[in-house]
Amino acid sequence: MSELDKNTPPLQQPKSKVVARKRIVGKGNANASYGGYGASQKRVTGKGNTGGSYGYGGSYGAGYGSYQSNYYGGYYGSGGSVDAGTNASVPNRTLRDYMMILRERIWYIFITFLVIVAGVSLHTARITPTYLSAAKIQILRDTDRTIPVVGAESSRNDVISNIEDFNTQVKILESSEIINLVRSRLKDEERVSLMAPYEDKFVIGPKLTEFEVITSCRMIMPERLSLIVNIGFEHPDARVAMQMANLFAQEYINYTQQARVKKLLEQSDELMHKVAQQDEKVKVLDKRLVEYREKYGAISLEITEDVDRKELSELNSILTSSKTQLERFRTLWAQLQESKEQGKSLLENQYITSEANVSKLISDRTQLQISMSTLEKRYKDKHPRMVEIRKALDQTNKELELAVEATYIKTKANLEVAETDYQKAVKHLNDKKAEMIELAKIAVAYNAIERERNVEKSVHSALITSMTVKTTQINLIGPAAQLVDAATMQIRYYKPNYILYIGAGLLAALSLGILVALLVAFLDDRAKSSYDIESVIGLPLLGVIPRIKKLNTSEKAQIVSASNSGIVTEAFRTLYSSIKASPVGKEANVILSTSTTPSEGKSFVITNLALTAAMNGEKVIVVDMDMRLPSIAKILNIKTDKGLISCIESGASVEEAIIKDFFPNMDILPSEKRATNPMNLLNSPSFVAILEKLRSEYDKVYIDSPPIGVVSDALNIFPAVDGVIYVVKFNAVDRKAIKLNVKRMYESNVPILGVVMNMTNMKFGAYYSTNYYNKQYQNYYHARNEELDIPSDIDDEDLNQQ
C-alpha cells in the first residue's frame, strides 16, 4: 500500500484514483511497478533500447540499484531512450566546445598572457649579453696516432672504434679533471676577468665559485657523424670566452697525451718488476735441476735412457734364446725318458743317432757287419779273419753303447745348463726393468722441473720484450686529439636571442593562459551546459531558456502570451514539444516543477509552459503548491483570499478557489497564504482528493513546488504526479547538489521528464545548449524584433558578469 493509501481513511479514498491515475511503463528487462498505484492503472508503453523508455520499466522499476549502476535508472546512454524507439546519444565535448570554454574565460587567458609576457620581457631585459667562442678539435682514431695501440696495450680509453668510445672522450672533456687543469693554468688577472661579471650577480645562497662559473659557461658540442668536437665557452667578455675555449682544447690534448705516457710508464715499471720476479723463478728452477742431477747421478737422463733401452733389448734377445734352448732340451729329454720306459733302444732316437760320435760308430758297425757277411761266405767262424772281425764288431758295439750312454748323460747335463741359463736371463731382464722403472720415476720429477723452467724462461723473455717495446714507445707517444680550429674573439653576442625569447614567451604565455582557463573550467562545478546535464548528471536536457532583462516579474511570468521575445517564446515551444515527444511526458497529466535552490525560475518556467500548452489547445491549470512561500498569485498579479490552502484546511470549494480563464484554456489555483504546517496539508486526504479532481477535469495540471534542495515538501508530492521538470539556473548551482537531489527523486520512484536550463547567456548558447540556439537563430529574431519595433529582452552580458 502506498503512502497516500495509508494516510487516507477507507471511506474517504477517492474512487477516481483507481481509474484516473496513469501508469507509464517502458518495455525493458525490469518488471517492477511504480509507486503501487493499483492494478487497474493505465499503462503506456514506450519502446526503449535495452532498459525501457525514459521513466519506468528498466529505469524506475529497477529502483535505486539501477540508478547507481547506469546513470539514474539506466536511462541515459544504454538503459533507455528519450523518445520511443530512439536511442539517446551521450553528448561529448568537441573542439568547438573547448573553444567556447576558452571564450567564456577569455579574461583568465588575457591576464595570464599579460603576466607571462611581462615577466619574460623583464627577464630578457635583465639578461647580460654574452659571447660564445668555440675551439674545434678532432679526436684521433688509434690508426691516426704516432704509436698505434696494439696487443696488450689496447684499452677502451684509447681505441676509438665506435660511438661508445667517442662518447667516452666527450665525457672526459666534460669531467672535473679537465676543469681543474684549466683552473690551474689561469693567471691572476685572467681569474679576475673571469669572475668579474659574477661578483655582483644576485643568486640565492652562496656566491658562485670559480669552478661553478667555469662549469656553467663551458659547452661541449660534438658534431654528428664525425669525430669533431666543438669546445665552447660563454662569457660576457669576448676575450675571456676566446681564451677559455682555447685553454680547454689545449688542456684536453695535453691531458690525453700525458695520460697515455703515464699509463705506459706505469706499465713499464710494472713489467720491470715482473721481469725481476721472473728472473728469480728461473734461477731457482736451474738450481733445483742441478741438485737433482747430483742426487741421482744422472748427468744426462736422455743418454742413460738410450743405453738402458739397448741393454733391455739385448736381455730380451738372450732370454728368448735361453728359453728356446731350454724348451729343446726338455723335449729331447722327454723323448729319451719315454724310450727307456717303453724298453726301446736309444739308437732309435734321431737326436742320439745325429750325434757325431754315435753316428760314426754306427757307420763303423755297419761296415764291419758288411765285411763280416762277406767273409762268412768265404771263411768259417774260427777263421782268424772271422775272429778278428767279430772282435772288432763287438768292440764297436761296446763303444756304441758307451757313446749312447754318454749322449744320454750329456743331454741331461745340457738340460740343466739350459735351465740355469734361462733363470739367469730372466733375473737379468727383471733387474734391468726395475732399474729402468726407477730411472723413469726419476725422469718424471726431473722433466717436470725442466718443463717448468722452460715455461718460466719463455715468460721471462716475453716480459723483457714487452718492457723493451714500452720503454721505446714512451718517447714516441702522441696525443689522442688534435686542434682543428682555434677559438676566435666574437664581435656579436650569443645571448640573449630576443626573437627566440619573445617568441617562446608568447607561446608559453598563451599555452599557460589556456591551461589556466581549462583548469578553472575543470574546477568549476556549476551546471551550465548540456554536457553537465546529460553526461555528468545523467538527465535529458528538455530545453534552454534565455535570460530576460528589462521586464518585471509579472511580465516574465507571462512572456509567452505577450510575445515580448521571439527567442523566449520559441524556447518554451521547444520545451513543450520535447515533453510531448517523450513517451512519459506525452501521457503525463500532472507535471511538477522543482529546483535545487530558490530563485532558479521554476515558477517562471511552469507558468510559461502552461501558457504554451494552453495556446496549443490544451485545457490546463497551474497549481501553486509552494505553501511555504507562494509565488504564483504574486507573479501573475492575482489577488484572492481563497486558494489551495483554504480548500485543504477548511474544505472550501475548489471551484470557488480556481481563477477561471486567466488565459484562454488556462486556470490558476493559487496558494493564498503561507501554511503553518505544509507537511500535514500535503499528506492530508483532502489534498489527494483535490489533485485527483483536477486530474480528471484538465488535460494538464502544472504544479509549482518548493525547491527540493531546501525543503522536503516536494518529496510528499512526488507520488501524486506523473512527471517532474527539474529547473536549473544557468551557472548558479553545483552539479554535485543537483546529482544528490536527482538521487533523492529516483529513490522516491518519481519519473523525471528532464532538465530545463533557465537564464542562459545566449552569447555562449551553442556551447551551453548543444546548438539549441545558435548565432544565426538569435540574429534572426533580433532582426524580427527590430522590424516590429519590439525591444530585445535577451541578456547579452558576459557570463562572468552574471
GIRADA-V668395 format. One line per field, one symbol per residue. psi: psi as a letter, one per 20 degrees, with the letter a starting at -180 (. if undefined). A space follows every 10 residues. Layout:
psi=???
This chain:
psi=prhhhhipqh ijpphihhhh qppopqoahq jqroiliqhj qppoppoafh jrrofbcifh hibhhhghhm mmjjgpfiha qgqpjppqpp pqpahhghhh ghhhlhhggg ghgggggggg ggghhipppq qpqpqpqppq rhiirgoqor ciiqqhigpn iahggghghg hghiqhghgh ggghiprghh gghgigiigj ppqoaqqprg ghggghhqpo nqpqkrkppp oqppqhohgg ggghghgggg hgghghghgg ggghgghggh hgghggghgg gggghgghgg hgghgjkngo hggghgghhg ghgghhgggg gghggghghg gghhgghhgg hijqqiiiph ggiiqggghg hhgghhghhg ghhghhhhrr hjqhhggghh hhgghggghg ghgggghggh ggghghghgg gggggggggh ghghghghhh ghhggghggg ggggghhggg gggggghggh hhhgijqrri rqpgpqqrpq ipqhqqnhgg ggghggghgg ghggggghgg hhiojqpjrh ggghgghkqq ohrppqpprj qrgghhhkhh hikiohgggh ghgggghggh hphghhipgo pqprrgrrki khggghghhg ggghijjqor qppojmihmp ighgijlpoq jqahghhggi krphhhhpoq lhqpjprpnr oirpqhmhgh ghjqhhgggg hhghhhiqgp opporqphig rjghhihgij riqppopppp khpqhghghg hhghghhjkp pohappoqlp oihkhhghjl khprhhgghg hgghhhhjkp qpjpojqqhi i.
